[in-house]
Amino acid sequence: MAGITLAGLVAVGLALAVPLLRDRSQQRLERRADREVTATAQRTRAALLAEPSAREADLRLAADTVDGVEVLTAAAGAAEVRLVFRVRVAKTAASVFGWQRADATGCFAQVVRPGTTPAPLERLPCPR
């Protein structure tokens, strides 16, 4: 009788714990994907600021060379170019619950001015 009760308690405990563990594992994967979006945006910023000519076409090409980056707009001003780009990351991971997937997206703007102090990277809401 005690064995059946113990087995029942273990079954109920597992039924409650497994979804919580799966959610936690998924949240960890989503946080990793978000961090990778930010890291990719920083790599894109570095590529943009390293472009010596600071012409719109050259900056668009520099951003396009970074994996996961899509240039949304490039607007040339009097002495600057404002580039808005989207970063998309898809992460997959194996776990005891099978394969898990997390998709993360972020939109950013970078103003590039030749020969001056670089402008900070700006995070924007993504257009639909």
Backbone hydrogen bonds in HBPLUS format (Angstrom, degrees):
<---DONOR---> <-ACCEPTOR-->    atom                        ^
c    i                          cat <-CA-CA->   ^        H-A-AA   ^      H-
h    n   atom  resd res      DA  || num        DHA   H-A  angle D-A-AA Bond
n    s   type  num  typ     dist DA aas  dist angle  dist       angle   num
A0005-THR N   A0001-MET O   3.12 MM   4  6.39 158.2  2.17 146.5 152.2     1
A0006-LEU N   A0002-ALA O   2.89 MM   4  6.08 158.5  1.94 146.7 152.8     2
A0007-ALA N   A0003-GLY O   2.91 MM   4  6.06 159.2  1.96 144.6 150.5     3
A0008-GLY N   A0004-ILE O   2.91 MM   4  6.08 152.3  1.99 143.7 151.5     4
A0009-LEU N   A0005-THR O   2.95 MM   4  6.21 155.4  2.01 148.2 154.4     5
A0010-VAL N   A0006-LEU O   2.94 MM   4  6.19 157.7  1.99 150.9 157.0     6
A0011-ALA N   A0007-ALA O   2.97 MM   4  6.15 158.8  2.01 146.1 151.8     7
A0012-VAL N   A0008-GLY O   2.99 MM   4  6.22 160.1  2.03 148.4 153.4     8
A0013-GLY N   A0009-LEU O   2.86 MM   4  6.01 159.7  1.90 146.6 152.9     9
A0014-LEU N   A0010-VAL O   2.88 MM   4  6.09 158.9  1.92 151.4 156.6    10
A0015-ALA N   A0011-ALA O   2.92 MM   4  6.09 156.8  1.98 145.0 151.9    11
A0016-LEU N   A0012-VAL O   3.04 MM   4  6.28 140.9  2.20 144.8 154.4    12
A0017-ALA N   A0013-GLY O   2.86 MM   4  5.98 153.7  1.93 147.4 155.6    13
A0018-VAL N   A0014-LEU O   3.00 MM   4  5.78 171.5  2.00 151.7 153.1    14
A0021-LEU N   A0017-ALA O   2.91 MM   4  6.16 158.2  1.96 159.2 165.7    15
A0022-ARG N   A0018-VAL O   2.91 MM   4  6.09 158.5  1.96 154.3 160.5    16
A0023-ASP N   A0019-PRO O   2.93 MM   4  6.10 159.6  1.97 146.3 151.4    17
A0024-ARG N   A0020-LEU O   3.01 MM   4  6.21 156.7  2.06 144.0 150.5    18
A0025-SER N   A0021-LEU O   2.94 MM   4  6.12 157.4  1.99 147.2 153.3    19
A0026-GLN N   A0022-ARG O   2.93 MM   4  6.16 154.5  1.99 148.0 155.1    20
A0027-GLN N   A0023-ASP O   2.87 MM   4  6.10 156.3  1.92 149.6 156.1    21
A0028-ARG N   A0024-ARG O   2.97 MM   4  6.20 154.4  2.04 146.7 153.3    22
A0029-LEU N   A0025-SER O   3.10 MM   4  6.37 155.5  2.17 143.3 149.5    23
A0030-GLU N   A0026-GLN O   2.92 MM   4  6.20 153.1  1.99 148.0 155.8    24
A0031-ARG N   A0027-GLN O   2.91 MM   4  6.18 153.1  1.99 148.1 155.0    25
A0032-ARG N   A0028-ARG O   3.02 MM   4  6.31 154.2  2.09 146.1 153.1    26
A0033-ALA N   A0029-LEU O   3.00 MM   4  6.28 154.0  2.07 145.7 152.7    27
A0034-ASP N   A0030-GLU O   2.95 MM   4  6.22 155.6  2.01 146.8 153.3    28
A0035-ARG N   A0031-ARG O   2.93 MM   4  6.19 157.4  1.99 148.9 155.0    29
A0036-GLU N   A0032-ARG O   2.96 MM   4  6.21 149.5  2.06 144.0 152.6    30
A0037-VAL N   A0033-ALA O   2.98 MM   4  6.30 144.3  2.11 144.8 154.4    31
A0038-THR N   A0034-ASP O   3.15 MM   4  6.50 161.3  2.19 150.4 153.8    32
A0039-ALA N   A0035-ARG O   2.93 MM   4  6.19 158.0  1.98 147.7 154.3    33
A0040-THR N   A0036-GLU O   2.86 MM   4  5.96 155.5  1.92 145.3 151.7    34
A0041-ALA N   A0037-VAL O   2.95 MM   4  6.19 153.7  2.02 146.9 154.4    35
A0042-GLN N   A0038-THR O   2.98 MM   4  6.26 150.9  2.07 145.8 153.5    36
A0043-ARG N   A0039-ALA O   2.95 MM   4  6.27 151.7  2.03 145.0 152.7    37
A0044-THR N   A0040-THR O   2.91 MM   4  6.16 152.7  1.99 146.0 153.7    38
A0045-ARG N   A0041-ALA O   2.89 MM   4  6.14 155.5  1.95 145.4 152.2    39
A0046-ALA N   A0042-GLN O   2.95 MM   4  6.23 158.0  2.00 146.2 151.7    40
A0047-ALA N   A0043-ARG O   2.98 MM   4  6.26 153.3  2.05 144.1 151.4    41
A0048-LEU N   A0044-THR O   2.88 MM   4  6.16 153.4  1.95 151.0 158.6    42
A0049-LEU N   A0045-ARG O   2.88 MM   4  6.12 163.3  1.91 156.2 160.3    43
A0050-ALA N   A0046-ALA O   2.97 MM   4  6.02 132.5  2.20 138.1 150.2    44
A0051-GLU N   A0048-LEU O   3.24 MM   3  5.39 152.3  2.32 100.9 109.0    45
A0059-LEU N   A0055-ARG O   2.90 MM   4  6.11 160.0  1.94 160.8 167.0    46
A0060-ARG N   A0056-GLU O   2.96 MM   4  6.14 157.6  2.01 149.8 156.0    47
A0061-LEU N   A0057-ALA O   3.04 MM   4  6.22 157.5  2.09 143.4 149.4    48
A0062-ALA N   A0058-ASP O   2.88 MM   4  6.12 153.8  1.95 144.7 152.3    49
A0063-ALA N   A0059-LEU O   2.98 MM   4  6.20 158.5  2.03 150.3 155.0    50
A0064-ASP N   A0060-ARG O   2.98 MM   4  6.16 152.8  2.05 144.6 152.7    51
A0066-VAL N   A0063-ALA O   3.21 MM   3  5.74 161.5  2.24 114.3 119.5    52
A0069-VAL N   A0066-VAL O   3.32 MM   3  5.86 150.4  2.42 140.2 137.4    53
A0088-ARG N   A0068-GLY O   2.94 MM  20  5.23 158.1  1.99 146.5 153.5    54
A0070-GLU N   A0086-ARG O   2.82 MM  16  5.13 157.5  1.87 151.3 158.2    55
A0086-ARG N   A0070-GLU O   2.76 MM  16  5.13 165.0  1.79 152.6 156.4    56
A0072-LEU N   A0084-VAL O   2.75 MM  12  5.48 152.7  1.82 143.0 151.4    57
A0073-THR N   A0084-VAL O   3.19 MM  11  5.16 159.8  2.23 132.8 138.0    58
A0084-VAL N   A0073-THR O   2.85 MM  11  5.16 168.0  1.87 148.2 152.0    59
A0075-ALA N   A0082-ARG O   2.91 MM   7  5.24 168.0  1.93 148.3 150.3    60
A0082-ARG N   A0075-ALA O   2.84 MM   7  5.24 167.8  1.86 152.6 153.8    61
A0077-GLY N   A0080-GLU O   2.63 MM   3  5.09 173.4  1.63 162.6 163.4    62
A0081-VAL N   A0112-VAL O   2.99 MM  31  5.30 152.3  2.07 140.9 149.8    63
A0112-VAL N   A0081-VAL O   2.84 MM  31  5.30 164.8  1.86 153.4 158.1    64
A0083-LEU N   A0110-GLN O   2.95 MM  27  5.38 171.6  1.95 153.0 151.9    65
A0110-GLN N   A0083-LEU O   2.90 MM  27  5.38 155.1  1.96 149.7 157.9    66
A0085-PHE N   A0108-PHE O   2.86 MM  23  5.49 158.5  1.91 154.0 161.3    67
A0108-PHE N   A0085-PHE O   2.86 MM  23  5.49 163.5  1.89 162.9 168.5    68
A0087-VAL N   A0106-GLY O   2.78 MM  19  5.32 165.6  1.80 163.3 168.5    69
A0106-GLY N   A0087-VAL O   2.98 MM  19  5.32 151.2  2.06 147.5 155.5    70
A0089-VAL N   A0104-ALA O   2.87 MM  15  5.25 161.1  1.91 158.7 161.6    71
A0104-ALA N   A0089-VAL O   2.84 MM  15  5.25 161.7  1.87 156.9 161.7    72
A0091-LYS N   A0102-ALA O   2.78 MM  11  5.19 170.0  1.79 160.3 162.6    73
A0102-ALA N   A0091-LYS O   2.80 MM  11  5.19 155.8  1.86 153.3 158.4    74
A0093-ALA N   A0100-GLN O   2.93 MM   7  5.34 149.8  2.02 146.5 152.7    75
A0100-GLN N   A0093-ALA O   2.84 MM   7  5.34 159.4  1.88 155.1 162.2    76
A0095-SER N   A0098-GLY O   2.93 MM   3  5.25 142.2  2.08 132.0 144.0    77
A0098-GLY N   A0095-SER O   3.05 MM   3  5.25 165.7  2.07 115.6 116.3    78
A0124-LEU N   A0107-CYS O   2.76 MM  17  5.22 171.3  1.77 135.9 139.0    79
A0109-ALA N   A0122-GLU O   2.72 MM  13  5.05 147.9  1.82 144.9 154.6    80
A0122-GLU N   A0109-ALA O   2.94 MM  13  5.05 174.1  1.94 158.3 158.5    81
